[in-house]
Structures are given as C-alpha cells and as structure tokens.
Amino acid sequence: MTRIQLTLKSVRARPVVVPLKRPVVSKVGLFRDWPMILIDLYTSEGVVGHSYLEPYLKQSMRYIIAAIEDLADAAKGQPVAPFDGYRRGIGSLHLVGREGVSLIAVSGLDMAAWDASAKAADMPLAVFLGGFLQRGDRLQQQRALVDAGR
C-alpha cells in the first residue's frame, strides 16, 4: 500500500434539508424533513474526503457548521492524519466542552479525514479501516449503483 501524505487545504460544510416521503415518528417528535450537513475536506494533493452529519434539528446546523469551520481553520496546513487530527480537535475543545455540538463537529471532520486517507491509499474505506469485502457484498453493490450514476 502506497501512503500519500495529505495536507488539509480547506473544508466546505453545507446544510441540506431533505424532505421525507414518509415522516419519521419518534418519542421526541415528528420529522417531515431530515437535516444533514455535507462535509468536503479538500487536500493540497487534490484528494477530497467526504462525510455527513445528521443533527436531527434544523436550527442546530448553523452552530455545528460554525464549529466545523473553526476547527478546519485551526488545522489548515496540517497533515490529514485521522488519529492525530481527532486528538488535536478534541484537545482544542477542553474549555468549551467535549460533548454535544463541539464533539459532533470534530466527528464530521474525522470521518472526512478517514475517507480522504482511504482514497489516497486507493482502498475502499471499509478495507482501509481493517474490514474486508466479499464478492456480492451489499457495500460493493451500493458502490456499483453510485458509480453507475443511479
């Protein structure tokens, strides 16, 4: 496996509200729309890692996105190394707390860093994380649908 050292260039986080065909009914409420935050982590080497968050509450997206942008600005120019990046992100939160919105923001960046690292290694993320794919795996089938543009 060839290892390419990635450097964080920038991060783009954008809110999306997905209308649901069937509402989600739970103990905490009725959800007709599903809020998501799409995260793109750009590296100086041209590799882009993606992740998403589902914060449940539309109003919370602006706070989470602001936290993601602050964390990304602080890490700009640093190596994309998921373990170190997560540790650095969590460490920067000791005064504001390591839970809720701040932990959600760190987690979104962490997932995007893992995705970028797997792409740089030219491996499926599941394999990069230590798993394996078997012929006919549902994951392979889903990737084939995405690759086919469906």
C-alpha positions in Angstrom: 0.0 0.0 0.0 1.4 3.3 -1.1 1.0 6.0 1.6 0.5 9.6 0.4 0.9 12.3 3.0 -2.1 14.6 2.7 -2.3 18.2 3.8 -5.5 19.9 4.8 -6.3 22.7 2.4 -9.9 23.7 3.2 -13.2 22.3 4.3 -16.6 23.0 2.9 -19.7 22.3 5.1 -23.1 22.9 3.8 -26.6 22.4 5.3 -29.2 20.4 3.4 -32.8 19.7 4.4 -34.2 16.6 2.8 -38.0 16.3 2.5 -39.1 12.8 3.6 -41.7 10.8 1.6 -42.8 9.3 4.9 -42.3 11.2 8.2 -40.2 9.8 10.9 -42.3 9.4 14.1 -40.4 9.0 17.3 -40.7 9.7 21.0 -39.1 13.1 20.6 -41.2 14.3 17.7 -42.4 14.1 14.2 -39.9 14.7 11.4 -41.2 15.6 7.9 -37.7 16.9 6.8 -34.3 15.5 7.7 -31.4 17.9 8.2 -28.0 16.9 7.0 -24.6 18.6 6.9 -22.5 17.6 3.9 -18.7 17.9 4.5 -16.0 18.1 1.9 -12.4 18.0 3.1 -10.0 19.3 0.4 -6.3 18.5 0.5 -3.4 20.2 -1.2 -2.7 17.0 -3.0 -6.2 17.0 -4.7 -7.8 14.2 -2.7 -11.3 15.1 -1.3 -12.8 13.3 1.6 -16.5 13.4 2.2 -18.7 12.8 5.3 -22.1 13.9 6.5 -23.8 14.5 9.8 -27.5 14.2 10.7 -28.1 16.6 13.6 -31.9 16.0 13.9 -32.7 19.7 14.5 -32.5 22.1 11.6 -31.7 25.0 13.9 -28.6 23.3 15.2 -26.9 23.1 11.7 -25.6 26.7 11.8 -23.8 26.1 15.1 -22.3 22.8 14.0 -21.2 24.3 10.7 -19.5 27.2 12.5 -17.7 24.8 14.8 -16.6 22.7 11.8 -15.3 25.8 10.0 -13.4 27.0 13.2 -11.8 23.6 13.7 -10.8 23.4 10.0 -9.3 26.8 10.0 -7.2 25.8 13.0 -6.0 22.7 11.2 -5.3 24.3 7.8 -1.9 23.3 6.5 -1.6 20.4 9.0 -1.3 16.7 7.8 -4.5 14.8 7.3 -3.9 12.1 9.9 -7.2 10.9 11.4 -5.9 9.8 14.8 -3.8 13.0 15.3 -6.5 15.2 13.8 -9.1 13.8 16.1 -6.9 14.2 19.2 -6.0 17.8 18.1 -9.7 18.6 17.6 -10.8 17.2 20.9 -7.8 18.8 22.7 -8.9 22.2 21.3 -12.3 21.8 23.0 -11.3 21.4 26.6 -12.5 24.9 27.5 -15.9 24.7 25.7 -16.6 21.0 26.4 -16.2 17.7 24.7 -19.8 16.9 24.0 -22.8 18.0 22.0 -22.2 20.4 19.1 -18.4 20.5 19.5 -18.0 16.7 19.5 -20.4 16.4 16.5 -18.2 18.9 14.6 -15.0 17.0 15.4 -16.6 13.7 14.4 -17.7 15.1 11.0 -14.1 16.2 10.2 -12.8 12.9 11.5 -15.0 10.9 9.1 -14.0 13.1 6.2 -10.3 12.6 7.1 -10.7 8.9 7.1 -12.4 9.0 3.8 -9.6 11.1 2.3 -7.0 8.8 3.7 -8.7 5.7 2.2 -8.9 7.4 -1.2 -5.2 8.4 -1.1 -4.4 4.7 -0.4 -6.8 3.7 -3.3 -8.7 1.4 -1.0 -12.4 1.2 0.0 -12.9 2.8 3.4 -14.1 -0.4 4.9 -10.9 -2.2 3.9 -8.8 0.7 4.9 -10.3 0.5 8.4 -9.4 -3.2 8.7 -12.5 -4.8 7.3 -12.9 -6.8 4.1 -15.3 -7.1 1.2 -16.5 -10.3 -0.2 -17.9 -10.9 -3.6 -21.5 -9.8 -3.6 -21.2 -7.7 -0.5 -24.0 -5.1 -0.2 -21.4 -2.4 0.1 -20.0 -3.4 -3.3 -23.5 -3.4 -4.8 -24.2 0.1 -3.4 -20.9 1.4 -4.8 -21.7 -0.1 -8.2 -25.0 1.8 -8.2 -23.3 5.1 -7.2 -20.6 4.5 -9.9 -23.3 3.9 -12.4 -24.9 7.2 -11.6 -28.2 5.8 -10.2 
